[in-house]
Amino acid sequence: MSTSRSISGSTSSGAIERFDDKARESFEHLGQTTVYRGELLRHPVYTRVVHWMVALFFFLALFTGFSIYLPWLFRWFTPFFGGGPLSRVMHPWFGLGFVVFFGLQALNWLQPMIWTAADSNWMRNMGKIVSGEAKMDPPDTGFFNAGQKLQFWEIVGGCIAYLITGIILWAGARTFGRIPVAISYVIHDISAVIMLGGIFIHIYQSTFGEPGTFQAMVRGAVSEAWAWTFHPAWYKQVTGRDPQQACEEARRQMTTSSKP
């Protein structure tokens, strides 16, 4: 029978540099993260709440944006937001909410998102990883891999573009002139398409691409097998065990238990 224990966000401080400890402690009082035997704490309550708020405001901004820029195709979205005029009013506020919450997420993850030599090594092995030829990520892959970091910094750039172009579009041609507004429309739309493509990849990777990832943002915990497979260096940092040896030991136990 599995045993469980409640682990606060401060317990994981050795695994990832945290921002705003007081806010995280407050969120931990509102909920708890239960980690069962054979699992590791991946994301505390604060991180999960911020992540889902980012996702919520992204899709709200996306759907209202679609109804504004392509009304002939996405006009069926507008009744959910009170009609076309109200969708236009709400869109910049949804976009602002997305930028604010992603700003909190960026502060929370800034340190582990810094590019390192391990990430360059991951990129060199990306073909084998994506194709499934490599059964485990490179041994030096830490809390985040290079693909996750690339998407993080792409969203950082996208948020900056949204904020600048969004303010120009919000204020209009009377404030900034027609040419800056026209350029902002193009940059705003291109940034949205790029980010949407990244989100599709993110959804695929967190569900089918790397099974077990989705529960990290729902329950906050992942299996040890998931950790040593996709983030070996982080697994070793948290447990002190060699990921390759842990994997081989698990295989031996499965082989032994399957024998009559």
Buried (B, 14 or more C-beta within 10 A) or exposed (E): EEEEEEBBBEBBEEBBEBBEEEBBBEBBEEEBBEBEEEBBBBBBBBBBBBBEBBBBBBBBBBBBBBBBBEBEEBBEBBEEBEEBEEBBEBBBBBBBBBBBBBBBBBEBBEEBBEEEEBBEBBBEBBEEBEEEEEEBBBBBBBBBBBBBBBBBBBBBEBBEBBBBBBBBBBEEEEEBEEEBBEEBBEBBBEBBEBBBEBBEEBEEBBEEBBEBBBBBBEBBBBBBBBBBBBBBBBBBBBBEEBBEEBBEEBEEEEEEEEEE
